[in-house]
Amino acid sequence: MKIFDPEIIERLPSYDTPLIETHCHLDYLAETDLLQALELAAAAGIDRIVTIAVSPQNLDTVFRLADSHASVWGTQGVHPHEASQYSDTVHEKIIQQSQHNKILAIGEIGLDYYYDHSDRQAQLRAFEHQLDIASSLGLPVVIHSRDADGDMLAILKEHAPRLARKGVIHSFTSGQQLAEEALNLGFYLGFNGITTFKNANNVRAVVELTPIERIVFETDSPYLTPVPYRGKPNAPHLLGLIAAQIAAIKNIPVEVSLKIVRTNSLRLFWNQ
């Protein structure tokens, strides 16, 4: 079954500069939908996709996806929701698989005190262990942070000096203080379809204060479908709508922002 409408490509903005999708979850799609999603992404001008690991159960799946598709790269990491499952075995697997050339970062890691699916001490331990992995391997981190600004800032301040390539706080919805401090420490901020939501003025305010040189684009698909397609499946081919929204918030031409953000993404994930 095809869940995406191929005709949507004709209604999406078209750009000269190729886009990079820095955060999505391709393994959440059925195989037939995955192939179509990759085809639509290419048709929409996206030439690189980073699919994100979140649990011990999908480390291998993300690894195989990255290894099997030329346009796909991946990460290795355990999300705070699954922090209670973090173990020595998982730790060693992340170290081993993160040395593959198609694995670009340690993530999705961090803290989530909104849902508290895992005990907060377990979250803190898993987060710091994985920051240590990133430091030892010289890789950036992909960070999830929700309702944990105080602990997040304290940990970033402690670990940032040891992270050669820092990383990104993805799907940024935290407060302006965390944004400013993270930027000062050398991190990027990732923005997605939330920037198009009616009640997301707080996120748009953070976009305004963030230099375009420190922004990366993401869909976080299959979640957070941007306006005007909310309620429909999200996938990387909708990334251009997010790019247009952020350029509008920053009051700069889209093509100018695309060139800068592409450079940001290449520097962050491919160390180019």
C-alpha positions in Angstrom: 0.0 0.0 0.0 1.3 3.5 -0.9 0.6 5.9 1.9 2.1 9.0 0.2 0.6 11.0 -2.6 3.2 11.2 -5.4 1.4 14.2 -6.9 2.3 16.2 -3.8 5.7 16.8 -5.4 4.1 19.0 -8.0 2.7 21.2 -5.2 5.9 21.5 -3.2 8.4 24.4 -3.5 11.3 23.6 -5.9 14.8 24.8 -5.1 18.2 24.9 -6.9 20.1 23.8 -3.8 19.7 20.2 -2.7 18.3 19.7 0.8 19.6 17.5 3.6 17.2 15.8 5.9 19.0 15.6 9.3 16.5 13.7 11.4 13.8 11.2 10.5 12.8 7.6 11.4 12.7 5.6 8.2 12.5 2.3 10.0 9.0 3.3 11.2 7.8 2.9 7.7 6.8 -0.4 6.0 9.2 -1.6 3.3 7.0 -0.5 0.4 6.4 2.9 2.0 10.1 3.2 2.7 11.0 2.8 -1.0 8.4 5.3 -2.0 9.5 7.7 0.7 13.1 7.6 -0.7 11.8 8.1 -4.3 9.7 11.1 -3.3 12.6 12.5 -1.3 14.9 12.4 -4.3 12.1 14.0 -6.5 11.8 16.8 -3.9 15.5 17.6 -4.2 16.7 15.8 -1.0 20.1 14.1 -1.6 21.0 13.0 1.9 18.9 11.6 4.7 19.9 10.8 8.3 17.7 8.2 9.9 17.9 8.1 13.7 18.3 5.2 16.2 16.3 5.4 19.4 16.4 2.1 21.2 18.3 -1.2 21.6 15.7 -2.8 19.4 16.4 -0.6 16.3 20.2 -0.1 16.5 20.7 -2.9 13.9 17.7 -1.8 11.8 19.1 1.7 11.4 22.5 0.3 10.8 21.2 -1.9 7.9 19.2 1.0 6.4 22.2 3.2 6.3 24.4 0.5 4.8 21.8 -0.5 2.2 20.8 2.9 0.6 23.3 5.3 -1.0 21.3 8.4 0.1 20.8 7.2 3.7 23.1 7.6 6.7 22.3 6.7 10.3 23.1 7.2 14.0 23.4 4.9 17.0 21.9 5.7 20.4 19.3 5.2 23.0 16.5 7.7 23.5 15.7 8.8 27.1 12.3 7.0 26.8 14.3 3.7 26.6 17.0 4.6 29.0 16.0 1.9 31.4 17.1 -0.6 28.8 20.6 0.8 28.6 23.2 -1.9 29.5 26.9 -2.7 29.0 25.9 -4.8 26.0 24.1 -2.0 24.4 26.9 0.4 25.2 29.4 -1.8 23.5 27.2 -2.3 20.4 26.9 1.5 20.0 30.6 1.8 20.2 31.2 -0.9 17.6 28.6 0.1 15.1 29.3 3.8 15.3 32.7 3.2 13.7 31.0 2.3 10.4 31.4 5.0 7.7 27.6 5.4 7.3 27.0 6.1 11.0 27.4 9.8 11.6 26.5 10.6 15.2 25.5 9.3 18.6 21.8 9.8 19.1 19.0 10.2 19.7 20.1 10.7 23.3 19.1 13.1 26.1 16.5 13.8 28.7 12.7 13.8 28.7 11.0 14.8 31.9 7.7 15.4 30.3 6.8 11.7 29.8 9.3 10.2 32.2 9.0 6.8 30.5 12.3 5.9 32.1 13.5 6.9 35.6 15.3 10.2 35.6 18.4 8.7 37.1 18.5 6.1 34.4 18.1 8.9 31.8 21.0 10.8 33.2 23.2 7.7 33.3 22.4 6.7 29.8 22.8 10.2 28.5 26.2 10.7 30.1 27.5 7.3 29.0 26.6 8.1 25.4 28.1 11.5 25.6 31.3 9.7 26.6 31.1 7.5 23.6 30.7 10.5 21.3 33.7 12.1 22.9 35.9 9.0 22.6 34.9 8.5 18.9 35.0 12.1 17.9 31.4 12.1 16.8 28.7 14.7 17.2 25.5 14.0 19.3 21.8 14.2 18.4 20.1 15.4 21.5 16.4 15.2 22.6 15.5 17.6 25.4 12.0 18.1 26.8 11.1 19.8 30.1 14.6 19.2 31.4 16.4 22.5 30.7 18.2 22.7 34.0 19.8 19.3 34.0 20.4 19.5 30.2 22.3 22.7 30.5 24.4 21.4 33.4 25.3 18.3 31.5 26.1 20.1 28.3 28.4 22.6 30.1 30.2 19.6 31.7 30.6 17.5 28.5 30.9 20.1 25.7 34.6 20.8 26.2 35.3 17.1 25.6 33.1 16.9 22.5 35.3 17.7 19.5 32.3 18.1 17.1 29.5 19.0 19.6 26.1 18.2 17.9 22.5 19.3 17.6 19.5 19.7 19.9 16.9 18.4 17.6 13.2 19.4 17.4 14.1 22.4 19.6 11.1 23.4 21.8 12.9 24.3 25.0 13.4 27.8 26.5 15.4 30.6 25.1 18.1 30.3 27.9 18.9 26.8 26.9 19.0 27.8 23.2 21.4 30.7 23.9 23.6 28.6 26.2 23.7 25.7 23.7 24.6 28.0 20.9 27.4 29.5 23.0 28.7 26.0 23.7 28.9 25.3 19.9 25.8 23.3 19.3 23.4 23.5 16.4 19.6 23.7 16.8 17.3 21.5 14.6 13.9 22.8 13.6 11.0 20.9 11.9 7.3 21.1 11.2 6.5 22.6 14.6 7.7 25.9 13.2 4.5 25.9 11.1 2.1 25.1 13.9 -0.4 27.8 14.9 0.5 27.7 18.6 4.3 27.5 18.3 5.2 31.1 18.7 7.8 30.1 21.4 9.6 27.9 18.8 9.5 30.7 16.1 11.0 33.1 18.7 13.9 30.7 19.1 14.3 30.5 15.3 14.5 34.3 15.3 17.3 34.5 17.8 19.3 31.6 16.3 21.8 32.6 13.6 21.1 30.8 10.3 24.6 29.5 10.5 23.6 27.4 13.5 20.4 25.9 12.1 19.7 22.5 10.5 16.4 21.3 8.9 14.6 18.1 9.8 11.2 16.6 9.5 11.3 14.1 12.5 9.0 12.1 10.3 6.8 10.2 10.5 5.9 12.7 13.2 5.1 16.5 13.2 3.8 16.8 9.6 4.1 20.5 8.7 1.2 22.8 7.7 -0.7 22.5 5.3 -0.5 18.6 5.5 -1.1 18.1 9.2 -3.1 14.9 9.8 -1.4 13.2 6.8 1.8 11.0 6.9 5.0 12.9 7.2 8.2 12.0 5.3 11.4 13.6 4.2 9.9 15.0 0.9 8.1 17.7 3.0 11.4 19.2 4.2 11.1 22.0 1.7 8.1 23.4 3.5 10.1 23.7 6.7 12.9 25.4 4.8 10.5 27.9 3.4 9.0 28.6 6.8 12.3 29.2 8.5 13.5 31.5 5.7 10.3 33.5 6.2 10.9 33.7 9.9 14.4 34.8 9.4 13.4 37.2 6.6 16.0 35.9 4.1 15.7 34.4 0.7 15.1 30.7 0.8 17.9 29.8 -1.6 20.3 31.9 0.6 19.2 29.9 3.7 19.4 26.6 1.9 23.0 27.1 0.9 24.0 28.1 4.5 22.0 25.3 6.1 23.4 22.7 3.7 26.9 23.9 4.7 25.9 23.6 8.4 24.6 20.0 7.9 27.7 18.9 6.0 29.9 20.4 8.7 27.9 18.9 11.6 27.4 15.4 10.3 30.0 14.7 7.6 32.8 16.9 9.1 33.2 18.7 5.8 
